Amino acid sequence: MDEIGNRMKPNYLTKEFPDFCEKHELRRMRFHDLRHSCASFLLANVVSLKQIQHWLGHSDFSTTVNIYAHLDYKSKLTSAQAMENGLPLPENSRFKSQWESVE
């Protein structure tokens, strides 16, 4: 309901959200983009993909995984570090870890 008791139209949030962003000096985005942000935030905070699927109301797990849940930069670094740890360099190698200067 709006401030005088009328029912809101179904597209009200979608229509008004860009103005809200501008008014509050936020980056311009679609209201729907918040679903992607939500999924990515939950994934970055170690919430299982199955829980994220239910949170977003997807009946198909692949929708959540392939479209909504995006890895953040820190997750990509963690994956790369795991690869390096799983494939250690020889002691006398001229190559050194790249992770000492990152973080």
N, C-alpha and C positions, 0 to 999 in steps of 0.2 A: 504494500500500500504506500502511496505517496503521502506527503504532509497533510493533505486534506481528505484522505481516506479513499481515494480512487485506486483501483487496481493498476499496477504497473504493467505496461505492455511487455511482451516477451523479449523484445530486443532492446529494452531500456538500458541495461548495463553495457551491452555491446556498443550502443549508440553514444552513450554519455562518457564512456571510459576515456577516449582520446582527449576530451575537454578536461577531465579530471587530471590526467597526466600533465597536460599543459599548465593548468592552474597551479599544480604543485611542483612544477619544474622537473618533472620526471621525463625520462627518455620516452619518445612516442612509441607505443606498441599497441597491439590489439588486446582486447580483454582475454581472448582465447590463449594468447601467449603465456598467460599466468599458469595454465595447465602444464606447459612444458617446464616452466621455472619450478613449479611445485614438484614435478617428477624428478627433475635433476637435483633439486635441493634434498629431497628424501633419499635419493640414491647416494649422494655425496655424504649423507649422514648415516650410512650403513643400514638403511631400511631395505628389506628384501624386495626384489622385483615383484614377487607375488603379492605382497602387501600394497605396493604402489599400484599394481593393476586393480586391486579392489578399491583403493582410495579414489582412483580416477574413474571407476565404474566401467572398466573395459571388460567385455566378455572374452576377448581373445588376447592371450598373453603376448602374442607377437606385436600387437598394436602398441602396447606399453613399451616393449623392448626396442622395437625398430623405429618408432616415431617420437615417443615422448621422453624417454630417459636418456639424457645426454651426459657423457662423462665430463667432469671439469678438469682443469689443467693439472691440479694436484693428483687426481686419479691417474692421469696419463703418466705423470712422473713416477708414481708408485709402481705402475705396471712395468715401466722401463727399468726401474731399480730391481724389481723381482727378476727380470730377465738377466740382468747383470749378475745378481747374486746366484742365480741358477746355473750360470755359465761362467765360473770364475776364471780370471786370467792367470796364466802361469806366473810364478813368483818373479822370474827374470824378464818378464814381458816389458817391452818399451811402451806399452799402452797403460794408461792409468785411468782410474775411475773418474767419470765426469760429474759425479754426484756430490763431491765435496764442495763444489762452488755453487751448487744449486740449492734452493730452499727458501 
